[in-house]
Amino acid sequence: MSPRPGFVLEVDRSTPPTLFWHGEGFRFERLPEGSRVVYPPEPLPGLTDADAAVRHALEHPVGDSAPLSALLKPGMRLTIAFDDVSLPLPPMRRPDMRQRVIEAVLDAAAAAGVDDVVLIAALALHRRMTDDELRHALGDRVFDAFAPHGLLVQHDAEDPAALVHLGLTEEGEDVEINRRAAESDLLVYVNINLSAMDGGHKSVATGLASYRSLKHHHNVRTLQHSRSLMDRHHSELHTSNWRMGRLLRNAGVKIFQIETTLNLDMFPSQFAFLQKREWEWSLADRAGFHSTRLALERTPPRLARQIFQSMRSPYAPTSVQAGEVEAVHDVTLENLFRQQLVPVEGQTDILTMGLPYLCPYNVNSVMNPILVACLGLGYFFNLYRGRPLVREGGVCIISHPTPWAFNPVHHPSYIDFFEQVLAETTDLVEIEKRYEQQFATDPWYIHLYRTSYAYHGVHPLYMWYWCAHALDYLGGVIIVGGDRAAVRRMGFKPASTLADALEMAEDVVGRSPSITHLHAPPLLVADVS
Amino acid sequence: MRALLVERLPHRFAAARVAAVVAGSGSGIGIGPLRLGEIEPPELPGPRWHRVTPLLSGICGSDLATLDAKSSRYFEDIVTFPFVPGHEIVGVVRDGPQADRRVVVEPVLSCTVRGIEPPCPSCADGRTGVCERIAFGDIRPGLQTGYCADTGGGWSDELVAHEAQLHLVPDEMSDEAAVMVEPAACATHAALAGQVVPGERVVVLGSGTLGLCTIAALRRHALPSALLVVAKYRVQRHFAAELGADDVVAPSELGRGVRRMTGTLALASASGAIERLAGGADVVYDCVGSARSISEALAVVRPGGRIVLVGMPGVVRVDLAPLWQREVALVGAYAYGTESVPEGSRRTFALAFELVEAAGLERLVSAHYPLDRYEEAVRHAADAGRRGSVKVVFDLRRDDPAWRRAAAPAARKRRRPRDDKELETSA
């Protein structure tokens, strides 16, 4: 039986309660009759032979590109950059797709006699990956062959000697990227494309860039005009990255892009109920859910977090394409949307969503309040093509515990941002104007970014900017079950229950509002007509 | 007359200390050295002395330290028992040319007050707070009114004060504002003692009365580019921000807050907790005076920076290695005298009157108590922050007809408490 597409359910009297993610736990909520629930499609079948698909893609590139083997020459400088720990989510079971692809690229390089090869984790301003995380992403063979010799490096956006400025785009945007990558004879970029936001020119122009370059598209204006981040043709962020990518190409940076898509098989068998629609839960699913929920209620939050963070996803690859950046990305988007797109008719007054324990920036860490806002308003709100799921002036209701908690190793500048900046103002433009330079140039944050496992000092501001479109557009944001002080600090309204939140939302959108619940993850992109 | 009296009763001091250590400051008030009694009014020590009837008299941190028996033994030779505490005083002069006028008493008992001629070098230089003759002259030893057996103190129906100690209160100034002049003078002196250069980054540790007044004084007399304040309680955070703090942090956030303010590097533990700053603040005002606060000041001041001890310290155990290695200056700031300000040399009390008015410091007076409820008053003062209060005062106005005449203009401006219950409404 072929997998079923996404589905929009209209809640009626017989509809069972709806599962809401709630951090390291769940809530079971009964939505008012007439509400809609947008369910993701079922997972597409994976490639039958992923390794063969990789080899095929390398030798049958799309767009204006020769096969990889034809680009590899003895004596050349080859750099392989790859997506960092922020992808995929949850981390996938071994072998990770990066391992499959990089092993194939290295086999081809070895066959061609290429011996100057360096691997670079494309961190941008994210934290450095630990050895365990690198080993998981690349596999033991690659890690052991490169890391001990200093040939597996992590991009350092604050090392002037390791950066090169290649010019300005026609819009005056600095393009400054990793020197080794720019000056190699061939740069192979290995993507895992879990969402439509990633890949294309964004891979190199963002993943290997410096703050000087990133600030041109990671800013309030650009993000207010990225509608949505999943729709690159209507996203200023992507338009800027595309300009930069074309400048890279014109500057002579030779990129061989490899993009891979995954299906929506996100959760292991013990969490199978997360992949299903509630009314289709089997007895085993119901037992699994209730026992999980009961166990989580009795588990200390830190332990619950460890349990969830150790989850490895059984993702299967659905496509691999390689070659010229833009042509590759077009194919990738087709494959992604084939899996994730769900047609939805019309907008809603109130959009509800349950946020899980994980976002791209808290792998092996706590999801702090800023990341809750970013995941809800930056990512989930943007899971649309066409029009947002919620109407302009509507209300977004988010379910998440939103603890006033931070990981001081991963997120040191987040603590200061939350305690100093958000205590004074939540206004995006004012924050950008008054605080961005301070956070971006603080020597301690730079030191921790370069030597420890800290996100760059400016990163919390970027996460706040990520909410720009939603904050500009929505009439209100309510967080259910969150730490009230933390919620208020961000300028949102706390509610104890969904019923309370819906009542509060009516003050903004009026009586008898339409309600739509985004039943994710697994991820979906709503194609709103 | 009625007076609260501290007597030299070692067993009661010991009991108060044990109670304070076990159950917290102020808890030994019932078994300590303070008692309410009827005593003879103090004799006038000389012709330039006058009788003063207190209207309001504040309870200060140093008073609490005395009642908790936590004060340093250093003070033993410069106080005389039995003494009536209370050195934050607004009262009415009962005799002489200023009879019936309201005054604030400047409590320092300097050479002039003691009838010593010529004055000591410190007094001659205007630095009366560090008078070298506080155990000599016409009256017995005592560093201030409120610690000298011959002068009495504010926690009573009457005291005596030398004319050099009296500062007339403007008619438009309320009693509550006037009672804040003495702590404001301490804060003004401390703020200036830090010699903050415009653009320097400053930290104030502690947001009790003295800390809050220091914030106000720094904003008036210095131009720090950034002023970070540590405040423990909600009321303190509120007033700290209102009086001019740029950033108010909880005690546990001090290191992170100063690092953020200065942009300095820091040494952190494996868990990410900040353990030591590489640089730090230019000047740190310690308005607590405990071993912990002095250690914290040393941890957040920059190399070559200055720490001003504003709160009264006692015997403390502090690691001075950072003071030595980072060449930090530790400066004491006690009382008041004469200050050098851009417009010239001025008495600290004159500056303090202006500060109280300009910063509206009367709002820090949170609770009034009659003398006979002194145990509650002291407990309240010792627990002020947690109870949402700042300055607790004794209110001695109720039975004083002279006050009604003298303070009529100011009295009309504010509501006068009528009974004990009402007196405590803000408590």
Interface residues (C-beta under 8 A of the other chain):
Chain A: N407 P408 V409 P412 I415 D416 E419 Q420 Q438 D442 P443 W444 H447 L448
Chain B: D247 V249 E253 R256 G257 R259 R260 G263 T264 L265 A266 A268 A270 S271 G272 A273
